Amino acid sequence: MPWDAAPPASSRSCRANVPYLRQLERLLRTITGSQAALLLDAQGEVVVETGARDDRHRLIAAYQGIGLAMAQRATARFATGPIGYMVCRYAWGSVLLRPLKDGYYLVISLSPEAGLAQAVRHSATTQEDLDKEL
């Protein structure tokens, strides 16, 4: 089933009960060229994901989480202030990371054609919403 297709009626009620899934699905619908959105814990384990189901997204998200944690330690050490978001650009697209409270973080995988500014803007709202619920 394509990631943007509606789930069968029998699975809709199960999907509706998954915490944070609605925020991630709404985020993907609002960002042109988004491929996947994942919420991960401090150990890099996927809590919830939506969009293209691809092991590559999970691996990249965990790997990028290591980079985010290292950058956060550096900013704490030198008192430069918190990181609002990080963007990593690649030939195949971009990855946008947003730190959340308690070590959680949000990862959005974007195609090369994606609107990066749009992703940054909309993910800020999702970041606030998730921080309130975590």
DOVODO-161715 format. One record per residue: residue number from 1; x, y, z of N, C-alpha, C, O in turn. Coordinates in nm, 2 decimals, m for minus. Example, Ala and Ser with C-alpha at 12.3 -4.5 7.8 and 13.67 -1.06 7.14 Angstrom:
<atoms>
+------+--------+--------+--------+--------+---------+--------+--------+--------+--------+--------+--------+--------+
: resi :  neast : nnorth :    nup : caeast : canorth :   caup :  ceast : cnorth :    cup :  oeast : onorth :    oup :
+------+--------+--------+--------+--------+---------+--------+--------+--------+--------+--------+--------+--------+
:    1 :   1.32 :  m0.57 :   0.78 :   1.23 :   m0.45 :   0.78 :   1.32 :  m0.33 :   0.78 :   1.42 :  m0.33 :   0.85 :
:    2 :   1.28 :  m0.22 :   0.71 :   1.37 :   m0.11 :   0.71 :   1.29 :   0.00 :   0.79 :   1.34 :   0.11 :   0.80 :
+------+--------+--------+--------+--------+---------+--------+--------+--------+--------+--------+--------+--------+
</atoms>
This chain:
<atoms>
+------+--------+--------+--------+--------+---------+--------+--------+--------+--------+--------+--------+--------+
: resi :  neast : nnorth :    nup : caeast : canorth :   caup :  ceast : cnorth :    cup :  oeast : onorth :    oup :
+------+--------+--------+--------+--------+---------+--------+--------+--------+--------+--------+--------+--------+
:    1 :   0.08 :  m0.12 :   0.00 :   0.00 :    0.00 :   0.00 :   0.09 :   0.12 :   0.00 :   0.18 :   0.13 :   0.08 :
:    2 :   0.07 :   0.22 :  m0.09 :   0.14 :    0.34 :  m0.09 :   0.13 :   0.42 :   0.04 :   0.02 :   0.41 :   0.10 :
:    3 :   0.23 :   0.49 :   0.08 :   0.22 :    0.56 :   0.21 :   0.11 :   0.66 :   0.22 :   0.06 :   0.68 :   0.33 :
:    4 :   0.07 :   0.72 :   0.11 :  m0.03 :    0.82 :   0.12 :  m0.17 :   0.77 :   0.10 :  m0.26 :   0.85 :   0.10 :
:    5 :  m0.18 :   0.64 :   0.07 :  m0.31 :    0.58 :   0.06 :  m0.38 :   0.57 :   0.19 :  m0.32 :   0.55 :   0.29 :
:    6 :  m0.51 :   0.58 :   0.19 :  m0.59 :    0.56 :   0.32 :  m0.58 :   0.41 :   0.36 :  m0.59 :   0.32 :   0.27 :
:    7 :  m0.56 :   0.38 :   0.49 :  m0.56 :    0.25 :   0.53 :  m0.69 :   0.18 :   0.52 :  m0.79 :   0.25 :   0.52 :
:    8 :  m0.70 :   0.05 :   0.52 :  m0.83 :   m0.02 :   0.52 :  m0.91 :   0.02 :   0.64 :  m0.85 :   0.05 :   0.74 :
:    9 :  m1.04 :   0.02 :   0.63 :  m1.13 :    0.06 :   0.74 :  m1.09 :  m0.02 :   0.87 :  m1.10 :   0.04 :   0.97 :
:   10 :  m1.06 :  m0.15 :   0.85 :  m1.03 :   m0.23 :   0.97 :  m0.91 :  m0.18 :   1.05 :  m0.90 :  m0.20 :   1.17 :
:   11 :  m0.81 :  m0.12 :   0.98 :  m0.69 :   m0.08 :   1.05 :  m0.69 :   0.07 :   1.09 :  m0.61 :   0.12 :   1.16 :
:   12 :  m0.80 :   0.15 :   1.05 :  m0.80 :    0.29 :   1.08 :  m0.81 :   0.31 :   1.23 :  m0.75 :   0.40 :   1.29 :
:   13 :  m0.90 :   0.23 :   1.30 :  m0.92 :    0.25 :   1.44 :  m0.79 :   0.22 :   1.52 :  m0.76 :   0.28 :   1.61 :
:   14 :  m0.71 :   0.12 :   1.47 :  m0.58 :    0.08 :   1.54 :  m0.48 :   0.20 :   1.52 :  m0.41 :   0.23 :   1.61 :
:   15 :  m0.48 :   0.25 :   1.40 :  m0.38 :    0.36 :   1.37 :  m0.42 :   0.48 :   1.44 :  m0.33 :   0.56 :   1.49 :
:   16 :  m0.55 :   0.51 :   1.47 :  m0.59 :    0.63 :   1.54 :  m0.55 :   0.62 :   1.68 :  m0.53 :   0.73 :   1.75 :
:   17 :  m0.53 :   0.50 :   1.74 :  m0.49 :    0.49 :   1.88 :  m0.34 :   0.49 :   1.90 :  m0.29 :   0.50 :   2.02 :
:   18 :  m0.26 :   0.50 :   1.80 :  m0.11 :    0.50 :   1.81 :  m0.08 :   0.65 :   1.85 :  m0.10 :   0.74 :   1.77 :
:   19 :  m0.01 :   0.66 :   1.97 :   0.02 :    0.80 :   2.01 :   0.11 :   0.87 :   1.91 :   0.20 :   0.81 :   1.85 :
:   20 :   0.09 :   0.99 :   1.89 :   0.17 :    1.08 :   1.81 :   0.15 :   1.06 :   1.66 :   0.21 :   1.14 :   1.58 :
:   21 :   0.09 :   0.95 :   1.61 :   0.08 :    0.92 :   1.47 :   0.00 :   1.03 :   1.40 :   0.04 :   1.07 :   1.28 :
:   22 :  m0.10 :   1.09 :   1.45 :  m0.18 :    1.19 :   1.38 :  m0.10 :   1.31 :   1.35 :  m0.10 :   1.37 :   1.24 :
:   23 :  m0.01 :   1.35 :   1.45 :   0.07 :    1.47 :   1.43 :   0.17 :   1.44 :   1.31 :   0.19 :   1.53 :   1.23 :
:   24 :   0.23 :   1.32 :   1.31 :   0.33 :    1.29 :   1.20 :   0.26 :   1.28 :   1.07 :   0.31 :   1.33 :   0.97 :
:   25 :   0.14 :   1.22 :   1.06 :   0.06 :    1.21 :   0.94 :   0.03 :   1.35 :   0.89 :   0.04 :   1.38 :   0.77 :
:   26 :  m0.02 :   1.44 :   0.98 :  m0.06 :    1.57 :   0.94 :   0.07 :   1.65 :   0.88 :   0.06 :   1.72 :   0.79 :
:   27 :   0.18 :   1.63 :   0.95 :   0.30 :    1.69 :   0.91 :   0.34 :   1.65 :   0.76 :   0.37 :   1.74 :   0.68 :
:   28 :   0.33 :   1.52 :   0.73 :   0.37 :    1.47 :   0.60 :   0.27 :   1.53 :   0.49 :   0.31 :   1.56 :   0.38 :
:   29 :   0.14 :   1.54 :   0.53 :   0.05 :    1.60 :   0.43 :   0.07 :   1.75 :   0.40 :   0.04 :   1.79 :   0.29 :
:   30 :   0.13 :   1.82 :   0.50 :   0.16 :    1.96 :   0.48 :   0.29 :   2.00 :   0.41 :   0.31 :   2.11 :   0.37 :
:   31 :   0.38 :   1.90 :   0.40 :   0.51 :    1.93 :   0.34 :   0.52 :   1.86 :   0.20 :   0.51 :   1.74 :   0.19 :
:   32 :   0.53 :   1.95 :   0.10 :   0.55 :    1.90 :  m0.03 :   0.68 :   1.82 :  m0.05 :   0.79 :   1.87 :  m0.01 :
:   33 :   0.67 :   1.70 :  m0.10 :   0.79 :    1.62 :  m0.12 :   0.84 :   1.54 :   0.00 :   0.95 :   1.49 :   0.00 :
:   34 :   0.76 :   1.54 :   0.11 :   0.80 :    1.46 :   0.23 :   0.79 :   1.31 :   0.20 :   0.69 :   1.28 :   0.13 :
:   35 :   0.87 :   1.23 :   0.25 :   0.87 :    1.09 :   0.23 :   0.83 :   1.01 :   0.36 :   0.75 :   0.92 :   0.35 :
:   36 :   0.89 :   1.05 :   0.47 :   0.86 :    0.98 :   0.59 :   0.88 :   1.07 :   0.71 :   0.96 :   1.17 :   0.70 :
:   37 :   0.82 :   1.04 :   0.82 :   0.84 :    1.11 :   0.95 :   0.85 :   1.01 :   1.06 :   0.77 :   0.92 :   1.06 :
:   38 :   0.95 :   1.02 :   1.14 :   0.97 :    0.93 :   1.25 :   1.00 :   1.00 :   1.38 :   1.06 :   1.10 :   1.38 :
:   39 :   0.94 :   0.94 :   1.49 :   0.97 :    0.99 :   1.62 :   1.05 :   0.88 :   1.69 :   1.01 :   0.77 :   1.69 :
:   40 :   1.17 :   0.92 :   1.73 :   1.26 :    0.83 :   1.79 :   1.29 :   0.87 :   1.94 :   1.28 :   0.98 :   1.98 :
:   41 :   1.33 :   0.76 :   2.02 :   1.37 :    0.79 :   2.16 :   1.52 :   0.82 :   2.16 :   1.59 :   0.82 :   2.06 :
:   42 :   1.57 :   0.85 :   2.28 :   1.71 :    0.89 :   2.30 :   1.81 :   0.78 :   2.26 :   1.92 :   0.81 :   2.23 :
:   43 :   1.76 :   0.65 :   2.25 :   1.85 :    0.54 :   2.21 :   1.84 :   0.52 :   2.06 :   1.91 :   0.43 :   2.01 :
:   44 :   1.77 :   0.60 :   1.99 :   1.75 :    0.58 :   1.84 :   1.65 :   0.48 :   1.80 :   1.65 :   0.44 :   1.68 :
:   45 :   1.57 :   0.44 :   1.89 :   1.46 :    0.34 :   1.86 :   1.34 :   0.41 :   1.81 :   1.30 :   0.51 :   1.87 :
:   46 :   1.28 :   0.36 :   1.71 :   1.16 :    0.42 :   1.65 :   1.04 :   0.40 :   1.74 :   1.01 :   0.29 :   1.78 :
:   47 :   0.98 :   0.51 :   1.78 :   0.86 :    0.51 :   1.86 :   0.74 :   0.49 :   1.77 :   0.65 :   0.41 :   1.80 :
:   48 :   0.73 :   0.58 :   1.67 :   0.62 :    0.58 :   1.57 :   0.68 :   0.63 :   1.44 :   0.76 :   0.72 :   1.44 :
:   49 :   0.62 :   0.58 :   1.33 :   0.67 :    0.63 :   1.20 :   0.55 :   0.63 :   1.11 :   0.45 :   0.56 :   1.13 :
:   50 :   0.56 :   0.71 :   1.01 :   0.45 :    0.72 :   0.90 :   0.52 :   0.76 :   0.77 :   0.63 :   0.81 :   0.77 :
:   51 :   0.45 :   0.73 :   0.66 :   0.51 :    0.76 :   0.53 :   0.57 :   0.63 :   0.47 :   0.52 :   0.52 :   0.50 :
:   52 :   0.67 :   0.65 :   0.39 :   0.73 :    0.53 :   0.32 :   0.79 :   0.44 :   0.43 :   0.88 :   0.48 :   0.51 :
:   53 :   0.75 :   0.32 :   0.43 :   0.81 :    0.22 :   0.52 :   0.93 :   0.16 :   0.46 :   0.93 :   0.07 :   0.37 :
:   54 :   1.05 :   0.21 :   0.51 :   1.17 :    0.17 :   0.45 :   1.28 :   0.16 :   0.56 :   1.29 :   0.25 :   0.63 :
:   55 :   1.35 :   0.05 :   0.57 :   1.45 :    0.03 :   0.67 :   1.56 :   0.14 :   0.66 :   1.62 :   0.18 :   0.76 :
:   56 :   1.58 :   0.19 :   0.54 :   1.67 :    0.30 :   0.51 :   1.64 :   0.42 :   0.60 :   1.73 :   0.49 :   0.65 :
:   57 :   1.51 :   0.46 :   0.60 :   1.47 :    0.57 :   0.68 :   1.50 :   0.55 :   0.83 :   1.55 :   0.64 :   0.90 :
:   58 :   1.48 :   0.43 :   0.88 :   1.50 :    0.40 :   1.02 :   1.65 :   0.41 :   1.05 :   1.70 :   0.46 :   1.15 :
:   59 :   1.73 :   0.35 :   0.96 :   1.88 :    0.36 :   0.98 :   1.93 :   0.50 :   0.98 :   2.01 :   0.54 :   1.06 :
:   60 :   1.89 :   0.57 :   0.88 :   1.93 :    0.71 :   0.87 :   1.89 :   0.79 :   0.99 :   1.97 :   0.87 :   1.04 :
:   61 :   1.77 :   0.77 :   1.04 :   1.72 :    0.84 :   1.15 :   1.80 :   0.81 :   1.28 :   1.83 :   0.91 :   1.35 :
:   62 :   1.83 :   0.69 :   1.30 :   1.92 :    0.65 :   1.41 :   2.06 :   0.71 :   1.40 :   2.11 :   0.77 :   1.50 :
:   63 :   2.11 :   0.70 :   1.28 :   2.25 :    0.76 :   1.26 :   2.25 :   0.91 :   1.28 :   2.34 :   0.96 :   1.34 :
:   64 :   2.15 :   0.98 :   1.22 :   2.14 :    1.12 :   1.24 :   2.12 :   1.16 :   1.39 :   2.16 :   1.27 :   1.43 :
:   65 :   2.05 :   1.08 :   1.46 :   2.03 :    1.10 :   1.60 :   2.16 :   1.11 :   1.68 :   2.18 :   1.18 :   1.77 :
:   66 :   2.26 :   1.02 :   1.64 :   2.39 :    1.03 :   1.70 :   2.46 :   1.16 :   1.67 :   2.51 :   1.22 :   1.76 :
:   67 :   2.45 :   1.21 :   1.55 :   2.50 :    1.34 :   1.52 :   2.43 :   1.45 :   1.59 :   2.50 :   1.55 :   1.64 :
:   68 :   2.30 :   1.44 :   1.61 :   2.23 :    1.54 :   1.69 :   2.27 :   1.54 :   1.83 :   2.29 :   1.65 :   1.89 :
:   69 :   2.29 :   1.42 :   1.89 :   2.33 :    1.42 :   2.03 :   2.47 :   1.48 :   2.05 :   2.50 :   1.55 :   2.15 :
:   70 :   2.56 :   1.45 :   1.95 :   2.69 :    1.51 :   1.96 :   2.69 :   1.66 :   1.95 :   2.76 :   1.73 :   2.02 :
:   71 :   2.61 :   1.71 :   1.86 :   2.60 :    1.85 :   1.84 :   2.54 :   1.92 :   1.97 :   2.58 :   2.03 :   2.01 :
:   72 :   2.44 :   1.85 :   2.03 :   2.38 :    1.90 :   2.15 :   2.48 :   1.90 :   2.27 :   2.48 :   2.00 :   2.35 :
:   73 :   2.56 :   1.80 :   2.28 :   2.67 :    1.80 :   2.38 :   2.77 :   1.92 :   2.36 :   2.81 :   1.98 :   2.45 :
:   74 :   2.80 :   1.94 :   2.23 :   2.89 :    2.05 :   2.20 :   2.83 :   2.19 :   2.24 :   2.90 :   2.27 :   2.29 :
:   75 :   2.70 :   2.21 :   2.20 :   2.64 :    2.33 :   2.24 :   2.62 :   2.35 :   2.39 :   2.63 :   2.47 :   2.44 :
:   76 :   2.60 :   2.24 :   2.46 :   2.60 :    2.25 :   2.61 :   2.73 :   2.29 :   2.66 :   2.74 :   2.37 :   2.76 :
:   77 :   2.83 :   2.23 :   2.61 :   2.97 :    2.25 :   2.66 :   3.01 :   2.39 :   2.64 :   3.08 :   2.45 :   2.73 :
:   78 :   2.98 :   2.45 :   2.53 :   3.03 :    2.59 :   2.50 :   2.92 :   2.69 :   2.52 :   2.93 :   2.81 :   2.48 :
:   79 :   2.80 :   2.65 :   2.58 :   2.69 :    2.74 :   2.61 :   2.65 :   2.83 :   2.50 :   2.64 :   2.95 :   2.51 :
:   80 :   2.63 :   2.76 :   2.38 :   2.59 :    2.84 :   2.26 :   2.44 :   2.85 :   2.24 :   2.39 :   2.91 :   2.15 :
:   81 :   2.36 :   2.78 :   2.33 :   2.22 :    2.78 :   2.32 :   2.17 :   2.65 :   2.26 :   2.25 :   2.57 :   2.20 :
:   82 :   2.04 :   2.62 :   2.27 :   1.99 :    2.49 :   2.22 :   1.98 :   2.49 :   2.07 :   1.97 :   2.59 :   2.00 :
:   83 :   1.98 :   2.37 :   2.02 :   1.96 :    2.35 :   1.87 :   1.81 :   2.34 :   1.85 :   1.74 :   2.26 :   1.91 :
:   84 :   1.76 :   2.42 :   1.75 :   1.62 :    2.42 :   1.71 :   1.59 :   2.31 :   1.61 :   1.49 :   2.24 :   1.62 :
:   85 :   1.68 :   2.30 :   1.52 :   1.67 :    2.19 :   1.41 :   1.81 :   2.18 :   1.34 :   1.89 :   2.26 :   1.35 :
:   86 :   1.82 :   2.06 :   1.28 :   1.94 :    2.04 :   1.19 :   1.89 :   1.99 :   1.06 :   1.79 :   1.91 :   1.05 :
:   87 :   1.96 :   2.02 :   0.95 :   1.93 :    1.97 :   0.82 :   2.05 :   1.91 :   0.76 :   2.16 :   1.97 :   0.76 :
:   88 :   2.04 :   1.79 :   0.71 :   2.15 :    1.72 :   0.64 :   2.10 :   1.70 :   0.49 :   2.00 :   1.64 :   0.47 :
:   89 :   2.18 :   1.75 :   0.40 :   2.14 :    1.74 :   0.26 :   2.23 :   1.64 :   0.19 :   2.35 :   1.63 :   0.21 :
:   90 :   2.16 :   1.56 :   0.10 :   2.23 :    1.45 :   0.03 :   2.18 :   1.46 :  m0.12 :   2.08 :   1.53 :  m0.15 :
:   91 :   2.24 :   1.38 :  m0.21 :   2.20 :    1.38 :  m0.35 :   2.06 :   1.33 :  m0.36 :   1.98 :   1.37 :  m0.45 :
:   92 :   2.02 :   1.24 :  m0.27 :   1.88 :    1.17 :  m0.28 :   1.78 :   1.25 :  m0.21 :   1.66 :   1.21 :  m0.21 :
:   93 :   1.81 :   1.36 :  m0.14 :   1.72 :    1.44 :  m0.06 :   1.78 :   1.50 :   0.06 :   1.90 :   1.52 :   0.07 :
:   94 :   1.69 :   1.53 :   0.16 :   1.74 :    1.59 :   0.28 :   1.67 :   1.52 :   0.40 :   1.57 :   1.46 :   0.39 :
:   95 :   1.74 :   1.54 :   0.51 :   1.68 :    1.49 :   0.64 :   1.68 :   1.61 :   0.74 :   1.78 :   1.68 :   0.76 :
:   96 :   1.56 :   1.63 :   0.79 :   1.54 :    1.74 :   0.89 :   1.52 :   1.68 :   1.03 :   1.43 :   1.59 :   1.04 :
:   97 :   1.60 :   1.72 :   1.12 :   1.59 :    1.67 :   1.26 :   1.54 :   1.78 :   1.35 :   1.59 :   1.90 :   1.34 :
:   98 :   1.46 :   1.75 :   1.45 :   1.41 :    1.84 :   1.55 :   1.42 :   1.77 :   1.68 :   1.36 :   1.67 :   1.71 :
:   99 :   1.51 :   1.83 :   1.78 :   1.51 :    1.77 :   1.91 :   1.39 :   1.79 :   1.99 :   1.32 :   1.90 :   1.97 :
:  100 :   1.35 :   1.70 :   2.07 :   1.23 :    1.71 :   2.15 :   1.28 :   1.69 :   2.30 :   1.39 :   1.66 :   2.32 :
:  101 :   1.18 :   1.71 :   2.39 :   1.22 :    1.69 :   2.53 :   1.25 :   1.54 :   2.56 :   1.21 :   1.45 :   2.50 :
:  102 :   1.33 :   1.53 :   2.67 :   1.36 :    1.39 :   2.72 :   1.44 :   1.31 :   2.63 :   1.44 :   1.19 :   2.63 :
:  103 :   1.51 :   1.37 :   2.53 :   1.60 :    1.30 :   2.44 :   1.53 :   1.25 :   2.32 :   1.60 :   1.19 :   2.23 :
:  104 :   1.40 :   1.26 :   2.31 :   1.33 :    1.22 :   2.19 :   1.37 :   1.32 :   2.07 :   1.41 :   1.43 :   2.10 :
:  105 :   1.35 :   1.27 :   1.95 :   1.37 :    1.36 :   1.84 :   1.28 :   1.32 :   1.72 :   1.24 :   1.20 :   1.71 :
:  106 :   1.26 :   1.41 :   1.63 :   1.18 :    1.40 :   1.52 :   1.26 :   1.40 :   1.39 :   1.35 :   1.49 :   1.38 :
:  107 :   1.24 :   1.31 :   1.30 :   1.32 :    1.30 :   1.18 :   1.22 :   1.31 :   1.06 :   1.12 :   1.23 :   1.06 :
:  108 :   1.24 :   1.39 :   0.96 :   1.16 :    1.40 :   0.84 :   1.25 :   1.38 :   0.72 :   1.35 :   1.45 :   0.70 :
:  109 :   1.21 :   1.28 :   0.64 :   1.29 :    1.25 :   0.52 :   1.22 :   1.32 :   0.41 :   1.10 :   1.31 :   0.39 :
:  110 :   1.30 :   1.40 :   0.33 :   1.25 :    1.48 :   0.22 :   1.31 :   1.44 :   0.09 :   1.43 :   1.41 :   0.08 :
:  111 :   1.23 :   1.45 :  m0.02 :   1.29 :    1.42 :  m0.15 :   1.37 :   1.54 :  m0.20 :   1.36 :   1.65 :  m0.13 :
:  112 :   1.45 :   1.53 :  m0.30 :   1.52 :    1.65 :  m0.35 :   1.44 :   1.76 :  m0.39 :   1.48 :   1.88 :  m0.38 :
:  113 :   1.31 :   1.74 :  m0.43 :   1.22 :    1.85 :  m0.47 :   1.14 :   1.91 :  m0.36 :   1.07 :   2.00 :  m0.38 :
:  114 :   1.16 :   1.86 :  m0.24 :   1.08 :    1.90 :  m0.12 :   1.11 :   2.05 :  m0.09 :   1.21 :   2.10 :  m0.12 :
:  115 :   1.00 :   2.11 :  m0.04 :   1.02 :    2.25 :   0.01 :   1.08 :   2.25 :   0.15 :   1.01 :   2.23 :   0.25 :
:  116 :   1.21 :   2.27 :   0.15 :   1.28 :    2.27 :   0.28 :   1.23 :   2.38 :   0.38 :   1.21 :   2.35 :   0.49 :
:  117 :   1.21 :   2.50 :   0.33 :   1.16 :    2.61 :   0.41 :   1.02 :   2.57 :   0.47 :   0.99 :   2.60 :   0.58 :
:  118 :   0.94 :   2.51 :   0.38 :   0.81 :    2.47 :   0.43 :   0.82 :   2.36 :   0.54 :   0.75 :   2.36 :   0.64 :
:  119 :   0.91 :   2.27 :   0.52 :   0.94 :    2.16 :   0.62 :   0.99 :   2.22 :   0.75 :   0.94 :   2.18 :   0.86 :
:  120 :   1.07 :   2.32 :   0.74 :   1.12 :    2.38 :   0.87 :   1.01 :   2.45 :   0.94 :   1.00 :   2.43 :   1.06 :
:  121 :   0.93 :   2.52 :   0.87 :   0.82 :    2.60 :   0.93 :   0.71 :   2.50 :   0.99 :   0.68 :   2.52 :   1.11 :
:  122 :   0.67 :   2.40 :   0.92 :   0.56 :    2.31 :   0.97 :   0.62 :   2.22 :   1.08 :   0.54 :   2.19 :   1.17 :
:  123 :   0.74 :   2.18 :   1.07 :   0.79 :    2.09 :   1.17 :   0.81 :   2.16 :   1.30 :   0.81 :   2.10 :   1.41 :
:  124 :   0.82 :   2.30 :   1.30 :   0.83 :    2.37 :   1.43 :   0.70 :   2.36 :   1.51 :   0.71 :   2.34 :   1.63 :
:  125 :   0.59 :   2.36 :   1.44 :   0.46 :    2.35 :   1.50 :   0.45 :   2.21 :   1.56 :   0.40 :   2.19 :   1.67 :
:  126 :   0.49 :   2.11 :   1.48 :   0.48 :    1.97 :   1.52 :   0.58 :   1.95 :   1.64 :   0.54 :   1.87 :   1.74 :
:  127 :   0.69 :   2.01 :   1.64 :   0.79 :    2.00 :   1.75 :   0.72 :   2.05 :   1.88 :   0.73 :   1.98 :   1.98 :
:  128 :   0.66 :   2.16 :   1.87 :   0.59 :    2.22 :   1.99 :   0.48 :   2.12 :   2.04 :   0.46 :   2.10 :   2.16 :
:  129 :   0.40 :   2.07 :   1.95 :   0.29 :    1.98 :   1.98 :   0.34 :   1.85 :   2.05 :   0.28 :   1.81 :   2.15 :
:  130 :   0.44 :   1.80 :   1.99 :   0.50 :    1.67 :   2.05 :   0.56 :   1.70 :   2.19 :   0.54 :   1.62 :   2.28 :
:  131 :   0.63 :   1.81 :   2.20 :   0.69 :    1.84 :   2.33 :   0.58 :   1.85 :   2.44 :   0.61 :   1.82 :   2.55 :
:  132 :   0.47 :   1.91 :   2.40 :   0.36 :    1.92 :   2.50 :   0.30 :   1.78 :   2.54 :   0.26 :   1.76 :   2.66 :
:  133 :   0.30 :   1.69 :   2.45 :   0.24 :    1.55 :   2.47 :   0.34 :   1.45 :   2.53 :   0.30 :   1.35 :   2.59 :
:  134 :   0.47 :   1.47 :   2.51 :   0.57 :    1.38 :   2.56 :   0.58 :   1.38 :   2.72 :   0.66 :   1.31 :   2.78 :
+------+--------+--------+--------+--------+---------+--------+--------+--------+--------+--------+--------+--------+
</atoms>
